[in-house]
Amino acid sequence: MRQKIDFMECVGIDTLLGKQKALLYPAASGADYFLRYLRQQHPAFLERIVGLADRDPHKQGLCQHGFKIFAPAELKGLGLDVVVVTSSEHFQAMRAELSELLGPGVQIILADTLREYWDEAAKLSVLAARAAALPPLGPQDEPQEDLGSFFLGMPLGPGRFTRSTKGILTYQFLEQIRLPQDLTGMRVLDLAASDGFYSFECEARGAAEVIAVEGPQWKDGSGFKRFAYARQRYGSKVKHMAAYLEDLDAEALGPFDVSLCLGLYYHLRDPFFCLRKLYAMTRGMLIVTGRTVRLAPFDPFAPFAPGRPCQPASIMMLSDKGFGKWTANTHALIDMLKIAGFPRVDVLFDFCPEGSSIASTAVCAYK
């Protein structure tokens, strides 16, 4: 009988360390994190890394952490014995593509299946530490129905993490957004909560009240069952609402000490309206994350003086190509939050692989 929860099946790091010629794929934030992990824990293995590879032609031939970035067509002659895929998203498709290209003699490993790598990332999470102290999952803990595919890597017991789209990045994201370690007594709003990891994490860090809100994944009935199962497993008191941000009653719900708007802004129908609503609902800090575009022409409206550097313009792009409705550059994201009323906005994380036009960005706006 098939399990109703699909767990990540991990192997020891020796599976990788025994290899002689390795390559990382793709050259994005996952590779950045994995290289930092190797540099801290297994620096000698860096000498066996030939480079990185990426299908994005803007990255090919450039460098990340000092390693050359190859096009997939260049990989056959490198004599590789292992490729480490550093992103859980679309792993099966990437593995099939690489296997066809390189043949059966080259092992394809997902970085997220390395047990020690999980353990290191999970140190960032208070929730993961508490889940590790739960009794091991038994037959009595089996959900009533198949939970389907997780989006976030939920910790459900000692060494047990759900297979998911985000995988280890679920935990590394905590470092990117600099979530306060101590949220004792605070009210927290978690928008686009999905499986609820960040809601439960805030509760584990002492938040007095957490409200998790999710729109499409919960409104049509799918997705909520994963949140509900995790909530029961943790014995959590996190409250939940199936709603869109546009429809929330700011006066009735707020104010919140911490509001999380993670990976949502570029999906909003009216981002200015929503950010003004979040300003009304937030009395402390608002953390906003998402994709940004590396495009910053000079601003013709900025004050100019001889010898003074030109200021970059704020750019907001509209797109209907299935990747979200909007994409801003970092300057526009900051300006939108300031126009919404926040007097101070700090950039927490802004990663863009050299040569790429797309970045992953996190900012924090303070009331």
N, C-alpha and C positions, 0 to 999 in steps of 0.2 A: 504494500500500500504506500503510495507516494506521500511524503511529508506535506503538510499544509503550510509550512514555513520553509522557504528556501534559504538555508544558511550558507555563509561563505565557508568553503572547505579550505583550510589553510595548510601550508607545508612549511618546513623549517627553512631558514635563510641559507643553510648549507646547499640547498637545491640550486641556488644561484652562485654562491661563492666558489663552487667547484668548477665553474665555467671559465674559459680562457679568453674568449673574445665576445664581448657583449655590446649591444646597442639598445638605446632607449627610444620608445616611440609612443606618442607623438611628442613634439617639442613645445609643450604647453606647461601650464602651472603644475600639473601632476609630475612632470619630469623635474621641474624646479624643486619640488618638495622631496622627491626621491633622491636626487643628487645631494641635497642638504643632509638627508638621513645617512647616506653612504659616507659623506665627508665626516660626519660626527661619529658614526659607529663602525664603519668598515673602510677607512680611507685607502688601504692598500688595494682594494678592488677597483678604485677609480682608474688605475693604470691599465686595467683590462677593458675599459670602455672605449670602443673605437669612435663613437660619436652618438648623435641623435639623428632621427629621421622624421620627416613631416611631409605631408602631401601639399601643404601650403607653399606655393612657389616663392612667396615673399620671404620665407624663412630659410629656404634651401641655400646652402653655401655660406650662411652666416654662422654665428657662434652663440652658444649658451653655456655659461660656466666654463668657457674656454674650449668647449667641444664643437667640432664642425657639425653642421646640420645637413644631412644628405637628402636627396630626392629618393623615393622608393626604387626607381629604376637603377640607382647607383649601388644598391646593396648587394647584388649577387657576387661581386668580386671582392668583398671585404673578408671572406673566410670566417663568418660569424658562426658561433655555436649556440647562441641564445639571443633572443630579443625580449626585452622587458617592456610590456605595454603598461604605461603609467596612468591610464584612464579606464575606469570600469565601464563608462558609457560607450556603447557600440563595440564592446570587446570582442564579441563573437564574430562580427563582421570584419574587424581588424585582424583577428587571428586567421580567419579564412583567407583573407587577402595576402597576408604575410606568408602563410604556409604555401600558398600556390606560387608565390614569387620565389621563395627561398628553398622550398623542397622539404622533405621529411627529416633531414639531418639537422635542422636548426630548431631548437626548442623555443616555443613561445610561452612566456610566463607572464601572468598578470601580477603586477607589483602588489596589488591588494590581497593576493593569496599568501603572501609571506608573513608568517605568524609574528615574527619579531617586529616587523614594520607596523602591523596593527597595534601591537602592544605599546610601541613607542608613541604612536599617534593618540591612542586612547588615554594616555597620561594627561592630555589636555582637557579631558572631560570628567567632571564630578559625577555625572550620571553613569558613565561607563564604570567608574570605580564602585559605585553603589550596586550596579547590576552584577558586577563580578562577585558580590557578596550574597546574591540571591541563591536560593536552593537550585540545583541543576534542574533543567526542564525535564519533566516526566510526562507520562501518558495523561495525567490529570490536567496538565498545562496545555494540552493540544487545543488549538482553536476549533470552534464549531464548524468553520468552513475554510476553504482554501483562501489564504490572504493575498495571493497574487504577487505581483512584482513590487518590491519596495523602492522608494525613491531615495531614502536616507538610510545609512548604515546603522540600524538600531541595535544596541546591546541588550540581549535578552537573558543573559545568564553567564556563568563562568566561561570565558573564552568563546562565547557564542554571539556572532554578529550576523545580521541578515545580509544576504546578497542584495545589492542595490545599485541604482544608477550612479550615485555619488560615491559610494564606497568609503575609503579612508578620508577622502576630501570632506566628508561630513564632520570629522573631528578637526582636521587641519583648518577648516573654516573658522573654528572658534578663535584661532590665533589671528586670522585675518581681520575679524570684526572686533577683536579685543573686548570680548564680552566681560564685564566686570566679574571678578571672582566672588565678590560678596554682594549679593542682592537682598540681604536680610531686610524684611519688612516692606519691600517694594512691590508695586503693581506693574505687571508686564503685559504688553500686547504683542502677540506673535502672529503676523499676517502671512498668508500663504504658508500655513503651518505644515501642510503635507502629512507625513507620518508622525509629526509632533516632536521630533528630537529636540529642537531648540526650546520648545515650550517646557519639556520635561527637564532639560538642562538648567533652565532658569529656576525652576522649582527646586532642583537639587542644590542650587547655589543660594537658597534661602528666600526666594521671592514669596511674599505673603499671598499673592493672588496672581495667577497667570490665565489669560484668556487667549485661546488658540482659535484663529479664524482661517477658514479655507473656503474658497469659492467653488470652482468647477469640479475638483476631485471629491468634494463632499456633497454638493448640491444634487448631483445625479445618483448618489448612493454608493458609487464606487470610491474606494480609497479610505473612507471613514472607518471601515472595519479594521484597518491596520492601526490607525490611531487608537481606536477603542481597545484593541487587544493589548497594545503597549501600555496604555493607561491602567488597565487592570493588572497587568504583570508588575508594574512599578508600585501599585497601590497609590496612584496619583490622585490629586484633587484638582488638576488643571481643568478649567472650564472650556467649553467649546461652542463655536457658532459656525453654521454653514451659511456664509454670506460673502458678498463682494464688498471690498473696501468702499466703493462708491455709495453703497446703500447703508453703511453704518451710521448710527446716530451718535455723533461725537459728544454731545452734551450728556446723553444718557450713559454712555460707556466710560468716558474719561473722568479724570485725567490719569495718565500713566507715567510712572517714573522712567520706564524704558519701553520704547516702541521699536519693534523689529520689522523692517520692510525688506526682506531678504529675497533677492532674485525676482522682484515683482515690478519695479517701476516701469520697465520697458514693455510690460504687458497691459498697462493701464490705458483705458480709453481716453482719459483726461488727466494726465499727470499733474498739471498745475492745480486742478481742483482737489485731487487726492492729497497732494502735499500740503495744501492749505488746511485740509481736514485733519491731517496728522499733526499739524502745528497746534490746532485747537485741542487735540486729544492728548498732547504730550506736555508734561511739566518738567521733564528732566532731559533725556537724550533720545534721539531718533537715529537708528543705524540703518542706512540704506546701502544695498549692494546690488551689483548687476553688471551686465556687459556694458562697456563703453567703447567708443570708437576713437582711434588715434588720428584725429583730424583737428587741426587748430590753426587756421589761417590768422593773419594779423587782424586785430580789431580796429576798424577805421574810426570807431567812435571813442576809443580810449584817448585820454589826454596825451598829447605828444609834446616833447621838448627835446631840443638838440642834446644828443648824448644819452638820452633815456631809452632803454630797450622798448621795442614795440610790444604791446600786450596781445596775448592770444585771444581769439574770439571764441565765444560760446556757440556751440553748434548742436542743434537738435534735429535729427533726421527721422523722417517718417517712412515706414516700410510696411508692406503688406505681403511679405514673402514667407510667412510661416515661422519667423524667428522672433516674434514680438512686434508690437506696433511702433515702438519708438526706439531710438538709440541716441544717447547724448554723448558728447565728450565730457571729460571730468569737469572742465570749466563750466559747462552748462548745468551739470548736476548740482554743483555748488551754488551757482547763481539762482537756480530754481528754488533751492531750499532757503536761500536768503530772501528771495522775493516772497516766499511763503511766510516769512516772518522770523526765521531763526537767525539770531545775530552772529552766531559763530558756527562754522563748519570746518571740521578737520578731515584730511584725507588719512585713512587708516591703512589702506592697502591699495596698490595700483600696479598690477603686474601685466606687462605686455612683452612677450618674447621678442627679442630683437628682430626687426624686419616685419613683424606682424602689424596689421591694422586694427586688431581687436584686442581689448584689454579686459581684465577682471578687476573691478574696483569696489572698494568699500569706503564710505564716508560716514562721519558721525556729526549730526547737527545738535547743537545745545540750545535749550530755551533760554 
